[in-house]
């Protein structure tokens, strides 16, 4: 690589060279964090090399040094005791504060505060964790970009879950859902790591609420793991699946079978095998995995195996200096000895558990009052921030509407004044009657374009209001309905946009319209990466009375395909065809290569009823084919464009 000694003794190295050498070391460190070459010691070694290079001109590189320390305390990369991570965090924070004096970096400071707060929380220092998060929330009020806001919501949601307060749990779900939608809309592949963290948080939330939702988000984790090379992430997934198999019976089963317990154990052993393969010994999920193995063995009445697993769990938590979790496991060991009938050992471990619990509770009570006050202030602060952000969003939308209306009015006024001058001049010349007529036609055309423009703008306002309302709704079914309503409004808005932007005010070019409409729908469901859209059609102009119903029909069919044709986020292809036939019939075909299930033809939902009504409106017929997916064919009597 580089001769570090030479670099350190060569004062002639420029800052740009120092930064380049440091970045090379950082990239090497990150390379050693990925499978199959994962090596934690080498990763730390190269991070330290990067820091030593930057320290040659420390005052110039405070921010860069702080960024390296942030990577060192990332909870996804943990292979250290929490005390060690806390010490690293303390050193790195000094550089964050020094960097702030030179040039504030709000995002870096925010990320560092949350990462460090997570370590404090695991270390049992809840009050200090809350203090750090309180500072982070104050910083997040300055975020403007959608990316920064989404990242802040993900960080807050995950912390509230780990802190486990009643109010915090509700805030956790709201923040995680909003950040989840934002990142899925941006594209899963390029945001796999952030989505993994969010899905992990949602699995944690639903572990206490709903087993069906756990399956959904575990499947999402499995999907994004194909883009993630960190062994800790893969191991966590297997331990989560094992835990759920040990907790909930399979569908249509009243209780957990022996086969299911064995499947749970297989998944946990896969997780532990990953840790062993990559020499990861200091990770909180390792004792957790042993604890689940203890639960499985206890449920199978294999009490000796359960006790051995619980003891391994206890020893690993002690090694990590995770006192509260180690204390809980003492209770499990005692309880298992009691189930076995070994009352002597049961009593021994119950006494240890009681003594440790009393000491721990005393420490908790000594700090509880101040901590509760801080907790209440923190949650109030976050709720106030959310309200402020909503108010800012509404204000921004209103401001945009006002500005657009003013621009439109100014344009109309300017054009009218200009035309009046031209008309006055033309009236003086009797030989320009044809010019006067042309000008009048041009004025009418312009006014018609403005009407389409205003209709499109008003529909955008309606869509924005639906989005605002949707953001305040927690029920998934209601949110889906709101999203579908937005898409219906957008499908009409795109028609008016095409009309005022095109050369023909009476007709819409359908291929370009369907392309814009489809991209909008795929984006709203975050499906642009997994759905291959094919438009098998020539350019075709249709009148607005035909284009709008066709757009709404395609909107419903695409929505239906995305939701039902490709379960579990599977990839697939949707094909749209539109062409004239010789018998003056317009044929629309929408086909997918999915599972062959169509919810449209049943007519029980609003979407199905809407398609039926629109088909009747256009004097059309609809047929369905189910072969290698689903194909819906519509034949309409053609109208002249």
C-alpha positions as CSV (number, residue, x, y, z in Angstrom):
1,X,0.0,0.0,0.0
2,X,1.8,3.1,1.3
3,X,5.0,3.7,3.4
4,X,3.3,5.3,6.3
5,X,6.6,6.2,8.0
6,X,7.7,8.0,4.9
7,X,4.3,9.8,4.8
8,X,4.6,10.9,8.4
9,X,8.1,12.2,8.0
10,X,7.5,13.9,4.7
11,X,6.1,17.4,5.6
12,X,5.9,18.3,2.0
13,X,2.8,16.1,1.4
14,X,-0.1,18.3,0.5
15,X,-3.5,18.2,2.1
16,X,-4.9,16.7,-1.0
17,X,-2.3,13.9,-1.0
18,X,-3.0,13.2,2.7
19,X,-6.7,13.0,2.0
20,X,-6.2,10.7,-1.0
21,X,-3.9,8.3,1.1
22,X,-6.4,8.4,4.0
23,X,-9.4,7.6,1.7
24,X,-7.5,4.6,0.2
25,X,-7.0,3.3,3.8
26,X,-10.7,3.9,4.6
27,X,-11.8,2.0,1.4
28,X,-9.5,-0.8,2.4
29,X,-11.0,-0.9,5.9
30,X,-14.5,-1.0,4.5
31,X,-13.5,-3.7,2.0
32,X,-12.5,-5.9,5.0
33,X,-16.0,-5.4,6.5
34,X,-17.6,-7.3,3.6
35,X,-17.9,-10.9,2.8
36,X,-16.1,-13.1,1.9
37,X,-12.9,-11.3,2.9
38,X,-14.3,-10.0,6.2
39,X,-11.6,-9.4,8.8
40,X,-12.5,-7.1,11.7
41,X,-8.9,-6.7,12.9
42,X,-7.6,-5.7,9.5
43,X,-10.5,-3.3,9.1
44,X,-9.7,-1.6,12.4
45,X,-6.0,-1.5,11.4
46,X,-6.7,0.4,8.2
47,X,-9.1,2.8,10.0
48,X,-6.3,3.6,12.4
49,X,-3.9,4.1,9.5
50,X,-6.4,6.5,7.9
51,X,-6.6,8.5,11.2
52,X,-2.8,8.6,11.6
53,X,-2.5,10.1,8.1
54,X,-5.1,12.7,8.7
55,X,-3.6,13.7,12.1
56,X,-0.5,15.0,10.2
57,X,-2.6,18.1,9.6
58,X,-5.2,17.5,12.3
59,X,-6.7,21.0,12.4
60,X,-7.5,20.8,8.7
61,X,-9.1,17.3,8.9
62,X,-11.3,17.4,12.0
63,X,-14.4,16.5,10.1
64,X,-12.7,13.6,8.2
65,X,-11.3,12.2,11.4
66,X,-14.7,12.4,13.1
67,X,-16.2,10.5,10.1
68,X,-13.8,7.7,10.5
69,X,-14.7,7.3,14.2
70,X,-18.4,7.3,13.2
71,X,-17.7,4.3,11.0
72,X,-15.9,2.6,13.9
73,X,-19.0,2.8,16.2
74,X,-21.6,1.7,13.6
75,X,-23.8,-0.8,15.4
76,X,-24.1,-3.0,12.3
77,X,-20.3,-3.6,12.4
78,X,-20.0,-4.3,16.2
79,X,-17.3,-6.7,17.2
80,X,-16.3,-4.9,20.4
81,X,-17.5,-4.6,24.0
82,X,-19.9,-1.7,24.5
83,X,-17.4,-0.1,26.9
84,X,-14.7,-0.1,24.1
85,X,-17.2,1.4,21.6
86,X,-18.2,4.0,24.2
87,X,-14.5,5.0,24.6
88,X,-14.1,5.2,20.8
89,X,-17.3,7.3,20.7
90,X,-15.9,9.7,23.3
91,X,-12.7,10.3,21.3
92,X,-14.6,10.8,18.0
93,X,-17.0,13.2,19.6
94,X,-14.1,15.6,20.4
95,X,-13.3,15.8,16.7
96,X,-17.0,16.4,15.9
97,X,-17.0,19.4,18.2
98,X,-13.7,20.7,16.8
99,X,-15.0,20.3,13.3
100,X,-18.1,22.2,14.3
101,X,-16.0,25.2,15.2
102,X,-14.3,25.2,11.7
103,X,-17.4,24.4,9.6
104,X,-20.7,23.0,11.0
105,X,-21.8,19.7,9.4
106,X,-25.2,19.1,10.8
107,X,-25.7,15.6,9.2
108,X,-22.4,14.3,10.6
109,X,-23.2,15.6,14.0
110,X,-26.7,14.1,13.9
111,X,-25.5,10.7,12.7
112,X,-22.8,10.6,15.4
113,X,-25.2,11.5,18.2
114,X,-27.6,8.7,17.3
115,X,-24.8,6.1,16.9
116,X,-23.3,7.0,20.2
117,X,-26.7,7.2,21.9
118,X,-27.3,3.6,20.8
119,X,-24.1,2.5,22.5
120,X,-25.0,4.4,25.7
121,X,-28.4,2.7,25.7
122,X,-26.8,-0.8,25.4
123,X,-24.4,0.2,28.2
124,X,-27.3,0.9,30.5
125,X,-26.8,4.7,30.4
126,X,-30.3,5.6,29.4
127,X,-30.1,9.2,30.7
128,X,-27.0,9.9,28.6
129,X,-28.5,8.3,25.6
130,X,-31.6,10.5,25.9
131,X,-29.4,13.6,26.2
132,X,-27.6,12.7,23.0
133,X,-30.9,12.0,21.1
134,X,-32.4,15.3,22.4
135,X,-29.5,17.2,20.8
136,X,-29.9,15.2,17.6
137,X,-33.6,16.0,17.3
138,X,-32.9,19.7,17.8
139,X,-30.5,19.4,14.9
140,X,-33.0,17.6,12.7
141,X,-35.3,20.6,12.7
142,X,-32.8,22.3,10.4
143,X,-33.0,19.5,7.8
144,X,-34.4,20.6,4.4
145,X,-33.8,17.8,1.9
146,X,-36.1,14.7,1.7
147,X,-33.0,12.5,2.1
148,X,-32.0,14.1,5.4
149,X,-35.5,14.0,6.8
150,X,-36.0,10.4,5.8
151,X,-32.7,9.4,7.5
152,X,-33.6,11.3,10.6
153,X,-37.0,9.5,10.8
154,X,-35.3,6.1,10.5
155,X,-32.8,7.0,13.2
156,X,-35.5,8.2,15.6
157,X,-37.8,5.3,15.0
158,X,-35.1,2.7,15.7
159,X,-33.9,4.5,18.9
160,X,-37.5,4.8,20.3
161,X,-38.0,1.0,19.8
162,X,-34.8,0.2,21.6
163,X,-35.6,2.6,24.4
164,X,-39.1,0.9,24.8
165,X,-41.3,3.6,26.1
166,X,-45.1,3.6,25.5
167,X,-45.3,6.9,23.7
168,X,-41.9,6.1,22.0
169,X,-43.3,3.0,20.5
170,X,-46.0,4.9,18.6
171,X,-43.5,7.5,17.4
172,X,-41.2,4.6,16.4
173,X,-43.7,3.1,14.1
174,X,-44.7,6.4,12.5
175,X,-41.1,7.4,11.9
176,X,-40.1,4.0,10.5
177,X,-43.1,3.8,8.2
178,X,-42.5,7.2,6.7
179,X,-38.8,6.6,6.2
180,X,-39.5,3.2,4.8
181,X,-41.8,4.6,2.1
182,X,-39.3,7.4,1.2
183,X,-36.4,5.0,0.7
184,X,-38.5,2.4,-1.2
185,X,-39.6,5.1,-3.5
186,X,-36.0,6.1,-4.1
187,X,-35.1,2.6,-5.1
188,X,-34.3,-0.5,-3.1
189,X,-31.0,-1.5,-4.6
190,X,-29.2,1.9,-4.0
191,X,-30.7,2.2,-0.5
192,X,-30.4,-1.4,0.6
193,X,-28.5,-0.8,3.8
194,X,-30.8,1.9,5.1
195,X,-33.9,-0.2,4.2
196,X,-32.3,-3.1,6.0
197,X,-32.0,-1.0,9.2
198,X,-35.6,0.2,8.8
199,X,-37.0,-3.3,8.1
200,X,-35.0,-4.6,11.1
201,X,-36.7,-1.9,13.3
202,X,-40.2,-2.9,11.9
203,X,-39.5,-6.6,12.6
204,X,-38.6,-5.5,16.2
205,X,-41.8,-3.5,16.5
206,X,-44.1,-6.2,15.2
207,X,-42.5,-8.9,17.3
208,X,-44.8,-7.8,20.1
209,X,-47.8,-7.1,17.8
210,X,-48.4,-9.1,14.6
211,X,-46.8,-12.3,13.3
212,X,-48.1,-11.7,9.7
213,X,-46.3,-8.3,9.6
214,X,-43.1,-10.0,10.8
215,X,-43.2,-12.3,7.9
216,X,-43.6,-9.4,5.5
217,X,-40.6,-7.5,6.8
218,X,-38.4,-10.6,7.2
219,X,-39.1,-11.3,3.5
220,X,-38.2,-7.7,2.7
221,X,-34.9,-8.1,4.7
222,X,-34.2,-11.3,2.8
223,X,-34.7,-9.4,-0.5
224,X,-32.3,-6.5,0.3
225,X,-29.6,-8.8,1.7
226,X,-28.7,-9.7,-1.8
227,X,-27.2,-6.2,-2.0
228,X,-25.5,-6.3,1.4
229,X,-22.2,-8.0,2.1
230,X,-21.9,-7.4,5.9
231,X,-21.9,-10.8,7.7
232,X,-23.5,-9.4,10.8
233,X,-26.6,-8.4,8.7
234,X,-27.0,-11.9,7.3
235,X,-26.5,-13.5,10.7
236,X,-29.1,-11.3,12.3
237,X,-31.7,-12.3,9.6
238,X,-31.2,-16.0,10.4
239,X,-31.5,-15.4,14.1
240,X,-34.7,-13.3,13.6
241,X,-36.3,-16.1,11.5
242,X,-35.3,-18.7,14.1
243,X,-36.8,-16.6,16.9
244,X,-40.1,-16.2,15.0
245,X,-40.3,-19.9,14.2
246,X,-39.9,-20.6,17.9
247,X,-42.6,-18.0,18.8
248,X,-45.5,-18.3,16.3
249,X,-47.1,-21.5,14.9
250,X,-47.3,-21.7,11.1
251,X,-50.5,-20.6,9.4
252,X,-53.4,-23.1,9.9
253,X,-51.5,-24.7,12.8
254,X,-52.8,-24.5,16.4
255,X,-49.3,-25.0,18.0
256,X,-45.6,-25.2,17.1
257,X,-44.6,-28.7,15.8
258,X,-41.3,-30.5,16.5
259,X,-40.4,-29.9,12.8
260,X,-40.9,-26.2,13.3
261,X,-38.7,-26.2,16.4
262,X,-36.0,-28.0,14.5
263,X,-36.3,-25.4,11.6
264,X,-35.9,-22.6,14.2
265,X,-32.8,-24.3,15.6
266,X,-31.3,-24.7,12.1
267,X,-31.7,-21.0,11.4
268,X,-30.1,-20.0,14.7
269,X,-27.1,-22.3,14.0
270,X,-26.7,-20.7,10.6
271,X,-26.4,-17.3,12.3
272,X,-23.8,-18.6,14.8
273,X,-21.9,-20.3,12.0
274,X,-21.6,-17.0,10.2
275,X,-20.2,-15.4,13.3
276,X,-17.7,-18.2,13.8
277,X,-16.6,-18.3,10.2
278,X,-15.6,-14.6,10.3
279,X,-14.2,-14.7,13.9
280,X,-16.9,-12.3,15.2
281,X,-17.0,-12.8,18.9
282,X,-18.2,-9.5,20.4
283,X,-21.6,-8.9,18.9
284,X,-24.8,-8.6,21.0
285,X,-26.7,-11.0,18.6
286,X,-24.4,-13.9,19.6
287,X,-25.7,-14.2,23.2
288,X,-29.2,-13.5,21.9
289,X,-28.9,-16.4,19.5
290,X,-27.8,-18.7,22.3
291,X,-30.7,-17.5,24.3
292,X,-33.1,-18.5,21.6
293,X,-31.5,-21.9,21.4
294,X,-32.2,-22.2,25.1
295,X,-35.8,-21.3,24.5
296,X,-36.2,-23.9,21.8
297,X,-34.6,-26.6,23.9
298,X,-36.8,-25.7,26.9
299,X,-39.9,-25.8,24.7
300,X,-38.9,-29.3,23.6
301,X,-38.3,-30.2,27.2
302,X,-34.6,-30.8,26.6
303,X,-33.7,-29.0,29.8
304,X,-30.0,-29.9,30.0
305,X,-29.4,-28.5,26.5
306,X,-31.5,-25.4,27.4
307,X,-29.3,-24.7,30.6
308,X,-26.1,-25.1,28.6
309,X,-27.3,-22.6,25.9
310,X,-28.6,-20.1,28.6
311,X,-25.2,-20.3,30.3
312,X,-23.4,-19.6,27.0
313,X,-25.8,-16.7,26.6
314,X,-25.0,-15.4,30.1
315,X,-21.3,-15.6,29.6
316,X,-21.4,-13.7,26.3
317,X,-23.5,-10.9,27.8
318,X,-21.1,-10.7,30.7
319,X,-18.1,-10.5,28.3
320,X,-19.9,-7.7,26.4
321,X,-20.6,-6.0,29.8
322,X,-24.3,-5.9,29.0
323,X,-25.4,-6.1,32.6
324,X,-29.2,-5.9,32.3
325,X,-29.4,-8.7,29.7
326,X,-27.0,-10.9,31.6
327,X,-29.2,-10.4,34.7
328,X,-32.4,-11.5,32.8
329,X,-30.7,-14.7,31.7
330,X,-30.0,-15.7,35.3
331,X,-33.8,-15.8,35.8
332,X,-34.1,-18.1,32.7
333,X,-31.4,-20.5,34.1
334,X,-33.1,-20.6,37.5
335,X,-36.5,-21.3,35.9
336,X,-35.1,-24.1,33.7
337,X,-33.5,-25.8,36.6
338,X,-36.9,-25.7,38.3
339,X,-38.6,-27.3,35.3
340,X,-36.0,-30.0,35.3
341,X,-36.7,-30.7,39.0
342,X,-33.2,-29.6,40.2
343,X,-34.4,-27.4,43.0
344,X,-31.0,-26.9,44.6
345,X,-29.5,-25.3,41.5
346,X,-32.8,-23.5,40.9
347,X,-32.6,-21.9,44.3
348,X,-28.9,-21.0,43.8
349,X,-29.6,-19.1,40.6
350,X,-32.8,-17.5,41.9
351,X,-30.8,-16.1,44.8
352,X,-28.1,-14.7,42.4
353,X,-30.9,-13.3,40.2
354,X,-32.6,-11.6,43.2
355,X,-29.4,-10.1,44.6
356,X,-28.3,-8.7,41.2
357,X,-31.8,-7.4,40.5
358,X,-31.9,-5.5,43.8
359,X,-28.6,-3.8,43.1
360,X,-29.6,-3.0,39.5
361,X,-33.0,-1.7,40.5
362,X,-31.4,0.5,43.2
363,X,-29.2,2.1,40.6
364,X,-32.2,2.6,38.2
365,X,-34.3,4.2,40.9
366,X,-31.6,6.6,41.8
367,X,-31.6,8.1,38.3
368,X,-35.3,7.4,37.3
369,X,-36.8,10.7,38.2
370,X,-34.5,12.9,36.2
371,X,-34.5,10.4,33.3
372,X,-38.3,10.4,33.2
373,X,-38.4,14.1,33.1
374,X,-35.9,14.1,30.2
375,X,-37.9,11.4,28.4
376,X,-41.1,13.4,28.6
377,X,-39.3,16.5,27.3
378,X,-37.7,14.5,24.5
379,X,-41.0,13.0,23.3
380,X,-42.7,16.4,23.5
381,X,-39.8,18.0,21.6
382,X,-40.1,15.4,18.8
383,X,-43.9,15.8,18.5
384,X,-43.5,19.5,18.3
385,X,-40.9,19.1,15.6
386,X,-43.2,16.8,13.6
387,X,-46.0,19.4,13.8
388,X,-43.6,22.1,12.7
389,X,-42.5,20.0,9.7
390,X,-46.2,19.4,8.7
391,X,-47.0,23.1,9.0
392,X,-43.9,23.9,6.9
393,X,-45.0,21.4,4.3
394,X,-48.6,22.9,4.1
395,X,-47.2,26.4,4.0
396,X,-44.8,25.5,1.2
397,X,-47.6,23.9,-0.9
398,X,-49.9,27.0,-0.4
399,X,-47.0,29.3,-1.3
400,X,-46.3,27.3,-4.5
401,X,-50.0,27.4,-5.5
402,X,-50.1,31.2,-4.9
403,X,-46.9,31.7,-6.9
404,X,-48.2,29.6,-9.8
405,X,-51.5,31.4,-9.9
406,X,-49.7,34.8,-9.9
407,X,-47.5,33.7,-12.7
408,X,-50.5,32.4,-14.7
409,X,-52.5,35.6,-14.1
410,X,-49.5,37.7,-15.0
411,X,-49.0,35.7,-18.2
412,X,-52.7,36.1,-19.1
413,X,-52.6,39.9,-18.4
414,X,-49.3,40.3,-20.4
415,X,-50.7,38.4,-23.4
416,X,-54.0,40.3,-23.3
417,X,-52.3,43.7,-23.1
418,X,-49.9,42.7,-26.0
419,X,-52.8,41.4,-28.1
420,X,-54.9,44.6,-27.4
421,X,-52.0,46.7,-28.7
422,X,-51.7,44.5,-31.8
423,X,-55.5,44.6,-32.3
424,X,-55.5,48.4,-32.0
425,X,-52.8,48.6,-34.6
426,X,-54.5,46.1,-36.9
427,X,-57.9,47.8,-36.7
428,X,-56.3,50.9,-38.2
429,X,-55.5,48.8,-41.3
430,X,-58.5,47.4,-43.0
431,X,-56.3,45.2,-45.1
432,X,-55.3,43.0,-42.1
433,X,-58.6,41.3,-41.3
434,X,-57.0,37.9,-41.9
435,X,-54.3,38.7,-39.4
436,X,-56.9,39.8,-36.9
437,X,-58.7,36.5,-37.2
438,X,-55.4,34.6,-36.9
439,X,-54.5,36.6,-33.8
440,X,-57.9,35.9,-32.3
441,X,-57.5,32.2,-32.9
442,X,-54.1,32.3,-31.3
443,X,-55.5,34.1,-28.3
444,X,-58.2,31.5,-27.9
445,X,-55.7,28.7,-28.2
446,X,-53.5,30.3,-25.5
447,X,-56.5,30.7,-23.2
448,X,-57.3,27.0,-23.7
449,X,-53.8,26.0,-22.9
450,X,-54.0,28.1,-19.7
451,X,-57.2,26.3,-18.7
452,X,-55.5,22.9,-19.1
453,X,-52.5,24.2,-17.2
454,X,-54.7,25.4,-14.3
455,X,-56.7,22.2,-14.2
456,X,-53.4,20.3,-14.0
457,X,-52.2,22.5,-11.2
458,X,-55.4,22.2,-9.2
459,X,-55.2,18.4,-9.6
460,X,-51.6,18.5,-8.2
461,X,-52.9,20.5,-5.2
462,X,-55.5,17.7,-4.6
463,X,-52.8,15.1,-4.9
464,X,-50.6,17.0,-2.4
465,X,-53.5,17.3,0.1
466,X,-54.1,13.6,-0.2
467,X,-50.4,13.0,0.5
468,X,-50.5,15.2,3.6
469,X,-53.5,13.4,4.9
470,X,-52.0,10.1,4.2
471,X,-48.8,11.0,6.2
472,X,-51.0,11.3,9.3
473,X,-52.6,7.9,8.9
474,X,-51.2,4.8,10.6
475,X,-53.6,2.2,9.2
476,X,-51.9,0.4,6.2
477,X,-55.2,-0.3,4.3
478,X,-56.3,3.4,4.6
479,X,-52.8,4.6,3.5
480,X,-53.0,2.3,0.4
481,X,-56.4,3.7,-0.5
482,X,-55.0,7.2,-0.2
483,X,-52.1,6.3,-2.5
484,X,-54.4,4.8,-5.0
485,X,-56.6,7.9,-4.9
486,X,-53.4,10.1,-5.6
487,X,-52.6,7.9,-8.6
488,X,-56.1,8.3,-10.0
489,X,-55.8,12.1,-9.7
490,X,-52.4,12.1,-11.2
491,X,-53.6,10.0,-14.2
492,X,-56.1,12.8,-15.1
493,X,-53.5,15.5,-14.4
494,X,-51.0,14.0,-16.8
495,X,-53.6,14.2,-19.6
496,X,-54.1,18.0,-19.1
497,X,-50.3,18.4,-18.9
498,X,-49.9,16.6,-22.3
499,X,-52.6,18.8,-23.8
500,X,-51.1,22.2,-22.8
501,X,-47.6,21.1,-23.6
502,X,-48.5,19.4,-27.0
503,X,-49.1,20.8,-30.4
504,X,-52.6,19.4,-30.7
505,X,-55.0,20.9,-28.1
506,X,-57.7,18.4,-29.0
507,X,-55.8,15.1,-28.7
508,X,-53.3,13.3,-26.5
509,X,-50.4,11.1,-27.8
510,X,-51.1,7.9,-25.9
511,X,-47.7,6.1,-25.9
512,X,-46.0,9.1,-24.3
513,X,-48.9,9.5,-21.9
514,X,-48.9,5.8,-20.8
515,X,-45.1,6.0,-20.3
516,X,-45.4,9.0,-17.9
517,X,-48.4,7.5,-16.2
518,X,-46.7,4.1,-15.7
519,X,-43.5,5.6,-14.3
520,X,-45.5,7.7,-11.8
521,X,-47.4,4.6,-10.6
522,X,-44.3,2.4,-10.3
523,X,-42.6,5.2,-8.4
524,X,-45.5,5.6,-6.0
525,X,-45.2,1.9,-5.0
526,X,-41.4,1.8,-5.1
527,X,-41.5,-0.8,-7.8
528,X,-39.5,0.8,-10.6
529,X,-36.5,-1.6,-9.8
530,X,-38.4,-4.8,-9.9
531,X,-41.1,-4.3,-12.6
532,X,-40.0,-4.3,-16.3
533,X,-42.6,-2.1,-18.2
534,X,-43.0,-2.7,-21.9
535,X,-45.1,-0.4,-24.2
536,X,-45.9,-2.4,-27.3
537,X,-47.6,0.3,-29.3
538,X,-47.2,2.9,-32.0
539,X,-47.8,6.6,-31.6
540,X,-51.5,7.2,-31.4
541,X,-53.5,10.4,-30.8
542,X,-56.8,10.2,-28.9
543,X,-59.3,12.8,-27.8
544,X,-59.5,13.8,-24.1
545,X,-62.9,12.1,-23.6
546,X,-61.2,8.8,-24.5
547,X,-57.8,9.4,-23.1
548,X,-58.9,10.1,-19.5
549,X,-61.0,6.9,-19.1
550,X,-58.2,4.8,-20.7
551,X,-55.7,6.4,-18.3
552,X,-57.8,5.6,-15.3
553,X,-58.3,2.0,-16.5
554,X,-54.5,1.5,-17.0
555,X,-53.9,3.1,-13.6
556,X,-56.2,0.5,-11.9
557,X,-54.7,-2.4,-13.8
558,X,-51.1,-1.4,-13.1
559,X,-51.9,-0.9,-9.4
560,X,-53.6,-4.3,-9.3
561,X,-50.6,-6.0,-11.0
562,X,-48.0,-4.4,-8.7
563,X,-50.0,-5.4,-5.6
564,X,-51.1,-8.9,-6.5
565,X,-49.3,-10.4,-9.5
566,X,-45.8,-10.4,-8.0
567,X,-46.1,-11.3,-4.3
568,X,-43.1,-11.0,-1.9
569,X,-41.6,-8.2,-4.0
570,X,-40.8,-10.6,-6.9
571,X,-39.6,-9.2,-10.2
572,X,-41.8,-9.4,-13.3
573,X,-42.9,-7.8,-16.6
574,X,-46.0,-5.8,-17.4
575,X,-46.9,-5.2,-21.0
576,X,-49.3,-2.5,-22.3
577,X,-50.6,-2.6,-25.9
578,X,-52.9,-0.1,-27.6
579,X,-53.7,-0.1,-31.3
580,X,-56.5,0.5,-33.9
581,X,-58.0,-2.4,-35.7
582,X,-59.4,-2.5,-39.2
583,X,-63.0,-2.6,-38.0
584,X,-62.7,0.8,-36.3
585,X,-62.1,-0.8,-32.9
586,X,-59.6,0.4,-30.4
587,X,-58.0,-2.5,-28.5
588,X,-56.2,-2.1,-25.1
589,X,-54.3,-5.1,-23.6
590,X,-52.6,-5.1,-20.2
591,X,-50.7,-8.3,-19.4
592,X,-48.4,-9.6,-16.7
593,X,-46.3,-12.7,-16.2
594,X,-47.1,-13.0,-12.5
595,X,-48.9,-15.6,-10.5
596,X,-52.1,-15.5,-12.6
597,X,-54.4,-14.0,-10.0
598,X,-56.5,-11.0,-11.0
599,X,-58.6,-9.1,-8.6
600,X,-60.2,-6.9,-11.3
601,X,-62.7,-9.1,-12.8
602,X,-64.4,-9.9,-9.5
603,X,-65.9,-6.4,-9.3
604,X,-66.0,-6.5,-5.5
605,X,-63.5,-3.6,-5.0
606,X,-63.7,0.1,-5.9
607,X,-61.0,-0.4,-8.6
608,X,-63.0,-3.2,-10.3
609,X,-66.2,-1.2,-10.2
610,X,-64.4,1.8,-11.7
611,X,-63.0,-0.2,-14.5
612,X,-66.4,-1.7,-15.3
613,X,-68.1,1.8,-15.3
614,X,-65.3,3.3,-17.5
615,X,-65.6,0.4,-20.0
616,X,-69.3,0.9,-20.3
617,X,-68.7,4.7,-20.7
618,X,-66.5,4.0,-23.7
619,X,-69.0,1.4,-25.1
620,X,-66.4,-1.3,-24.7
621,X,-66.1,-5.0,-23.7
622,X,-63.6,-6.7,-21.4
623,X,-62.2,-10.3,-21.5
624,X,-59.7,-12.0,-19.3
625,X,-57.1,-14.6,-20.1
626,X,-55.1,-16.6,-17.5
627,X,-52.1,-18.3,-19.0
628,X,-48.5,-17.6,-17.9
629,X,-49.9,-14.7,-15.9
630,X,-53.0,-12.5,-16.5
631,X,-54.0,-10.6,-19.6
632,X,-57.0,-8.2,-19.8
633,X,-58.3,-7.2,-23.2
634,X,-60.6,-4.3,-23.8
635,X,-62.3,-3.5,-27.2
636,X,-63.7,0.0,-27.6
637,X,-65.6,1.7,-30.5
638,X,-63.1,4.2,-32.0
639,X,-63.8,7.9,-31.8
640,X,-62.0,10.4,-34.1
641,X,-59.2,12.4,-32.4
